[in-house]
Amino acid sequence: MASHVTRSNLFETVYTATAEAIRAKDFARSDPWIMLMPRLATLCAAHFELTHASALDDLRKASADKAPKSGSYGKFLLSANGSAAPGGTAPNATQIARVAALELLKHTYCHYTKGQEVVWIVAIPNNYHSWPHVELAGATVATMLGKLDAGSPERFSAANRKDIATAAQTGLAWTLKALIALDDLKAGSRALTLLKRWFGNDSTTAGELTTFAEKLRAGLRKIANKLNGGTAVVTDFVPIRASSDVNDAKALAANAFVIAAEKQDVIYIEQGFFSKNAGNVFQNDARHWARIMVHEMTHREAATVDKRYGWAGIAPSTGKIAPADAMVNADNWAIFVADAAGAMTPTDIARASQGV
């Protein structure tokens, strides 16, 4: 079976379909849609617009208030189509797409962190095996209601969403501290010591480390801008949830992944993210999750690759990885950032250096 990780299944494609469906003009002119649909359309610009994030909460509030009066949550969403509500004309493709878009937005959350950074979290319910606009396409009213009214839990609980948002905040804080450390590259500086620890060995010169530091600094600046820019989206890759493809199964078991070609700033969080593993460099969950965020952002913003993981040992001085490979390895970047931020204990450093 072929992998479901295709361009047509990327979140940026899903987002485009959602935005187009929400902007369709033939929605119901009744309460709450007459006021809510234009706000949701404004929210779904080139990317989610922070200034209109409250429309998501208002959609959830309207659902909680109106769904019982409509007969069910599914009937409430269908009422956005006016005449296509249950008992009326069967929805056409445009109207089904609108319901799918509303379903996605109902499960989209804007999380502010303590530092006022923002991350958007899309938590599609567990009973979906494709994105809503794909799974509901061509469905009958009965099929749509069955899916919408299943009462399936969201992929990320409220606690999960809080942990993800905090991880993004911590990852940003680490990155900013690492950038400050890199401002001092004088002989004997802490930055040069850390650069040699994670990117060099006895043969690596201070000049080589200083040259690499410029590339590192440029990449970390991009990461900081993205994590602090209000455009980062975290979700899971819904189409691989029930896939039997071997590569999809590996992706599903991973901590997280990104698609370098995707234009939107999307991180896909998968099953391994919340798993407690004795092989993790960080046995503290909060630091482990922050490392994952930085690791994945280095893929997106600095074109790093996965040569070797921290649990296997990534200090070039050990001979486990060459300096040239360390300089393009995502975990070396992420561990350097954590170390430069003062977030690593001696035990963490030993585990990342030598392997677990």
C-alpha positions in Angstrom: 0.0 0.0 0.0 1.3 3.5 -0.9 2.1 6.0 1.8 -0.5 8.6 2.6 2.2 11.2 3.2 1.5 13.1 0.0 1.2 16.7 -1.0 -2.6 16.4 -1.3 -2.7 15.3 2.4 -0.4 18.1 3.8 -2.1 20.4 6.2 -1.4 23.4 3.9 -3.7 21.7 1.3 -6.2 21.0 4.0 -6.0 24.6 5.1 -6.6 25.9 1.6 -9.7 23.7 1.3 -11.0 24.9 4.6 -10.4 28.5 3.9 -12.2 28.2 0.5 -15.1 26.4 1.9 -15.6 28.9 4.8 -15.5 31.8 2.3 -18.3 30.4 0.2 -21.1 33.0 0.3 -24.3 30.8 0.3 -24.4 30.2 4.0 -27.4 30.5 6.3 -28.4 34.0 7.2 -29.7 32.9 10.6 -28.2 33.1 14.1 -25.3 32.3 14.7 -24.1 32.0 11.1 -25.0 35.5 9.9 -22.4 36.9 12.3 -20.0 33.9 12.7 -19.3 32.9 9.1 -17.8 36.2 8.0 -15.6 36.2 11.1 -14.4 32.7 10.4 -13.7 33.7 6.8 -11.5 36.6 8.0 -9.7 34.2 10.4 -8.8 31.9 7.5 -6.5 34.3 5.6 -3.2 33.2 4.1 -2.7 31.6 7.5 -4.7 31.7 10.7 -5.1 35.4 11.7 -4.3 35.9 15.4 -6.5 39.0 15.7 -9.5 36.9 14.8 -8.8 33.8 17.0 -11.8 34.5 19.2 -14.0 33.3 16.4 -12.9 29.8 17.2 -14.0 30.1 20.8 -17.3 31.6 19.6 -17.9 28.7 17.2 -17.5 26.3 20.2 -19.7 28.4 22.4 -22.4 28.5 19.7 -22.1 24.8 19.2 -22.6 24.2 23.0 -25.6 26.5 23.0 -27.3 25.6 19.7 -26.5 21.9 19.2 -29.1 20.7 21.8 -31.7 23.0 20.2 -30.8 21.7 16.7 -31.1 18.1 17.8 -27.4 17.3 17.7 -24.0 18.7 17.0 -24.0 17.4 13.4 -27.4 19.0 12.8 -26.1 22.3 14.1 -23.2 22.3 11.6 -25.5 21.3 8.8 -27.7 24.2 9.7 -25.0 26.5 8.4 -26.3 25.6 4.9 -29.8 26.8 5.5 -32.0 24.8 3.2 -29.5 21.9 3.3 -30.3 21.4 7.0 -31.6 17.9 8.0 -35.1 17.6 6.5 -34.3 19.9 3.6 -32.4 19.4 0.4 -29.4 17.1 0.5 -26.2 19.1 0.7 -24.2 19.6 -2.4 -20.4 19.5 -2.6 -19.9 23.1 -1.6 -22.2 22.7 1.4 -20.5 19.5 2.5 -17.1 21.2 2.2 -18.5 24.0 4.5 -19.5 21.5 7.1 -16.1 19.8 6.9 -14.4 23.2 7.3 -16.5 24.0 10.4 -15.6 20.6 11.8 -11.9 21.3 11.5 -12.2 24.8 12.9 -14.3 23.6 15.8 -11.3 21.5 16.8 -8.7 24.2 16.2 -7.3 26.1 19.2 -5.2 29.2 19.6 -2.9 28.7 22.6 -1.2 31.7 24.1 1.8 31.0 26.3 3.0 33.0 29.3 5.3 34.9 27.1 2.5 35.7 24.7 3.8 33.4 22.0 1.1 31.7 20.0 0.7 28.2 18.6 -2.3 26.9 16.7 -3.3 23.3 17.6 -5.6 21.3 15.4 -7.0 18.3 17.3 -9.2 16.3 14.8 -11.3 13.7 16.6 -10.0 10.1 16.8 -12.8 8.7 14.6 -11.4 10.4 11.5 -8.9 8.5 9.3 -8.7 11.3 6.7 -9.0 15.0 7.0 -12.7 16.1 7.4 -13.0 17.5 3.9 -11.9 14.2 2.5 -13.8 11.9 4.8 -17.1 13.7 4.5 -16.8 14.3 0.7 -19.8 12.8 -1.1 -21.4 11.7 2.2 -25.1 11.4 2.7 -26.8 13.4 5.5 -27.0 10.2 7.6 -23.3 9.4 7.1 -22.3 12.9 8.0 -24.4 12.9 11.1 -23.0 9.6 12.1 -19.4 10.9 11.9 -20.1 14.3 13.4 -22.2 13.0 16.3 -19.9 10.0 17.2 -18.6 11.9 20.3 -15.1 10.7 19.6 -12.4 12.3 21.8 -10.1 14.8 20.1 -6.6 13.7 19.2 -5.0 16.0 21.8 -6.7 16.5 25.1 -6.7 19.8 26.9 -3.7 18.7 28.9 -1.9 17.6 25.8 -2.6 20.9 24.1 -1.2 22.8 27.2 2.0 20.6 27.1 2.5 21.2 23.4 2.0 25.0 23.8 4.5 25.0 26.7 7.0 23.0 24.7 6.8 25.6 21.9 7.3 28.4 24.5 10.3 26.6 26.1 11.8 25.8 22.7 11.6 29.5 21.8 13.2 30.5 25.2 16.0 28.1 24.7 16.6 29.3 21.1 16.8 32.9 22.3 19.2 32.0 25.1 21.4 30.1 22.6 21.5 33.1 20.3 22.7 35.3 23.2 25.4 32.8 24.0 26.6 32.8 20.4 27.1 36.6 20.6 30.4 35.8 22.4 32.8 33.7 20.3 36.0 34.8 21.9 38.7 32.3 22.7 37.7 30.4 25.8 34.1 31.6 25.7 31.3 29.3 26.8 29.9 29.3 23.3 33.1 28.0 21.8 33.2 25.3 24.5 29.7 24.2 23.7 30.2 24.4 19.9 33.2 22.0 20.3 31.2 19.7 22.6 28.4 19.2 20.1 30.0 20.0 16.7 33.7 19.4 17.0 36.5 17.1 18.1 40.2 17.5 18.9 40.9 18.1 15.1 38.3 20.9 14.8 39.8 24.3 14.9 38.3 27.4 16.6 38.1 29.0 13.1 36.0 26.1 11.8 33.7 26.4 14.8 33.4 30.2 14.5 32.5 29.8 10.8 29.9 27.2 11.6 28.5 29.4 14.4 27.4 31.9 11.7 25.3 29.3 10.0 24.0 28.1 13.3 23.0 31.6 14.3 21.2 32.3 11.1 19.2 29.1 11.5 18.3 29.8 15.1 17.1 33.3 14.2 14.7 31.8 11.6 13.5 29.3 14.2 12.9 32.1 16.8 11.0 34.2 14.3 8.7 31.3 13.4 8.0 30.2 17.0 7.4 33.8 17.9 5.5 34.7 14.7 2.0 33.3 15.5 1.9 31.1 12.4 3.1 27.7 13.8 0.5 25.0 13.6 0.7 21.7 15.5 -1.5 18.8 14.5 -1.2 15.1 13.7 -1.0 13.6 10.2 -4.6 12.4 10.2 -4.4 10.2 7.0 -1.7 7.9 8.5 -3.8 7.0 11.6 -5.1 3.8 10.2 -2.6 3.3 7.3 -1.1 -0.1 6.7 1.9 1.3 4.8 5.2 0.5 6.5 6.5 4.1 6.1 3.3 5.5 7.5 3.5 3.2 10.5 7.1 4.5 11.2 5.9 8.1 11.0 2.9 7.3 13.3 5.3 5.9 15.9 7.6 8.9 15.7 7.8 11.7 18.2 7.0 14.2 15.4 8.0 15.2 11.9 7.8 18.0 9.4 7.6 18.2 5.6 10.3 20.5 4.4 8.4 21.3 1.2 5.4 22.5 3.1 5.1 26.3 3.0 3.1 26.6 6.2 4.8 26.2 9.5 3.4 22.8 10.5 4.7 20.3 13.0 3.0 16.9 13.0 2.9 15.4 16.5 2.6 11.7 16.6 2.3 8.8 19.1 5.9 8.8 20.3 5.7 12.4 21.5 3.8 11.6 24.7 5.5 8.2 25.3 7.8 7.8 28.2 11.0 6.1 26.9 14.0 5.1 29.0 16.2 6.0 26.0 15.2 9.6 25.9 18.1 12.0 26.6 15.7 14.0 28.8 13.8 12.0 31.3 11.9 15.2 32.2 8.9 15.3 29.9 8.8 19.1 29.5 12.4 19.3 28.4 12.0 16.3 26.1 9.0 17.9 24.4 10.9 21.2 24.0 13.8 19.4 22.4 11.4 17.8 19.9 10.0 21.2 19.0 13.5 22.7 18.4 14.6 19.5 16.5 11.7 19.7 14.1 12.0 23.4 13.6 15.7 22.9 12.6 14.5 20.6 9.8 12.1 23.3 8.6 14.2 26.4 9.0 17.8 25.1 8.7 17.5 22.1 6.4 19.0 19.8 9.0 18.8 16.0 8.6 18.7 13.0 10.9 22.2 11.5 10.8 22.0 10.3 14.4 19.8 10.7 17.5 20.8 11.8 21.0 20.0 8.5 22.6 22.7 6.9 20.4 25.4 9.5 21.4 26.1 12.6 19.3 29.3 14.2 20.7 31.9 14.1 17.9 34.6 13.6 20.5 33.3 10.1 21.1 33.8 9.1 17.5 30.1 8.2 17.2 29.5 11.0 14.6 31.9 13.1 12.5 31.9 16.9 13.0 30.7 17.5 9.5 27.7 15.2 10.1 27.1 16.8 13.5 26.9 20.2 11.9 23.9 19.1 9.8 22.3 16.8 12.3 19.0 18.0 13.9 19.6 16.5 17.3 23.1 18.1 17.6 21.4 21.5 16.9 18.6 20.8 19.4 20.9 19.5 22.1 23.3 22.5 21.6 20.3 24.8 22.0 19.3 23.1 25.3 22.8 23.1 26.6 23.4 26.8 25.7 20.2 27.6 27.5 21.4 25.9 30.6 18.6 23.3 30.4 20.9 20.2 30.6 22.0 18.4 33.7 25.4 16.6 33.8 23.4 13.4 33.4 21.6 14.8 30.3 25.0 15.8 28.8 26.5 12.4 29.4 23.5 10.6 27.9 23.5 12.8 24.8 27.3 12.6 24.5 27.9 8.9 24.9 24.4 7.4 24.2 22.1 5.7 26.6 
